[in-house]
Amino acid sequence: ATAQSAIERGIISAATASQVQEIEHYGKGWTTCLAFSPDGTRLAVGSMLGVYLYDALTQEEIRFLPTGSSVWSLAFSPDGTLATGNWEGWIQLWDVRRGEKRQLPGYAGGVFGLAFSPDGTRLAAVSCAQRTEAGCTSGGVGLWDVATGQRIGQLVGHTDWVVGVAFSPDGRTLATASQDGRVLLWDVSTGKARQTLEVPGAQVRSVAFSPDGDLLAAGLSDGTVRWWEAATGKVVQVLTAHRLEVNQVAFSPGADHGSPLLLASAGDDGLVRLWEVPGGLPHLTLQGHTWAVSAIAFSPDGRTLASASWDGTLRGWDLSSGRAKWRIGQHTLSVTGLAFAQPPLLAMGLADGTIRLLDVPSLRERSVLYGHTGAVRALAISGETLVSAGDDRTVRLWKLPGGTLQKVLRGHTAEVTGVAVSPDRLWIASGSKDGTIRLWEMATGREAQKIYVSGEVYDLAFLPDGTNPGSPLLASASEAGVHLWDGVSGRLVEEIRRDVIAQAVAFSPDGGLLAWGSSGQIEIWDMAAGQVLRTMLRPANPLELAFSPDGTVLASGWQDGLTVLGETRTGMELASLVGFPYGIPLEVAIFRPVPAFSPDGTLLAIGSWDGTVRLWGLYR
């Protein structure tokens, strides 16, 4: 069945919600790591969904390896076996041509670095070996026998997360990088640390040996890159490489035909820099990414550098010219906002500050809107106007369907987390963590009212058209509870709840019901009777709410990664949809599932922290 045929089938309602199925999806998950195969023909990319294998020459997707959890590290062995480490702590060894795997026990805290010994007989993996409420208290460094799959060593010495690992070219030394601010050099034969390289005031993000093993380089959280003599620990260079953290360093395969040996560094500033070794002179700066570069890898011939960024792209750079020669998309960051428009169009706000416009139902990317300099937190569509709010403290108005920026509304002094447009399209309301709700004239962008709330504001909703003629009614969800305001004067109309921290709020299409989400529950309020009709309970926090157009279904996005469809009349759970298949780690739970119904009620879109949007509908 096709996505188009699903649209022709019927409306999502209380009677049909249990039958919805995923009919289309956008996105491959944001990337954490990448590596070229030893023969240079394949590029493996680790993402929130698994591992994607691309043809290194044509950039065509060859295979997807389902790892069962988000991938945080990978490495090729000399014979082409691919090792992957995931959030659940599994280590998997893949035959990439057949898609077959062996699974090894790893670390319960996830596997964040992998390295094969040069002869391919041993595999090193790093993580956290012991966690408490205070954080990681013992870094995990382990060695596995690749043939048997047995752990043959546990190296103890780090006192925080270990996030980087590298074997020396002769296989005798293992280097590990930790957030405890140290690089440890281990004797592989004895498992003892023989040297400690201290980096005061910074965390070590990555380590790499030079091809001859003489130098050891590290990338640091303070934006510096440094390298030492591997044998003596003497500092050779300390470079101020990036304005923000350095996520990875990598040496080129070797000097060739008079070309210098190069060290590449990838930073949160969106740049990849190449440095001549050992002198430390700048060689190239690779510019093109618009967000943090999370991973880099040299091709085996040293002519190409691949980079992965949180801007949703992979790029291949020609190192003779410094220009990008290819680009792979759809590896986008977390989805933070969704809104449908007519003609069929889906606006998707992302944590990288971009807004992407997707055709519906194909979810083909039509355009990317740039402007916000922080995560987009909320979207609202009124007619041909898209309104967005973000961490950069601005509200922006865009003209649809092209996406031309029309206005930028400034005034908030903290992140703007909620936005709504009045039914008469005269007013825009924005809510912020600065504890204010601001009312703006839509035509001019003038700030007309400022409402002070005793706490951060998280969500806003106007009472739908025709239900309160003359003066639009505005509902707010905040640290101070749930309130109703006059949407023109800013006057407080009613304090509905003050004993909850409300994260989300939504009106039913007929205006008869108001729903809000707070700790572990959703309450549905009867506007006419002025009382709670029913309560929906779950062992998580509801962070997003959306009513179906017919008002019979309430979709809720929860902190545990599930989107629950509930019947508004009874509160009964009709369906539980998994937007992100592996659950949401608590560290990123702020990026919750974001549900949105199409105006005709035939489609439900769910955006996820993994960078995907899934489209749900009904099959005949």
Summary of the structure (lengths in Angstrom):
residues: 620
radius of gyration: 26.1
end to end distance: 9.0
largest distance: 82.6
contacts: 2365
relative contact order: 0.10
helix: 2%
strand: 54%
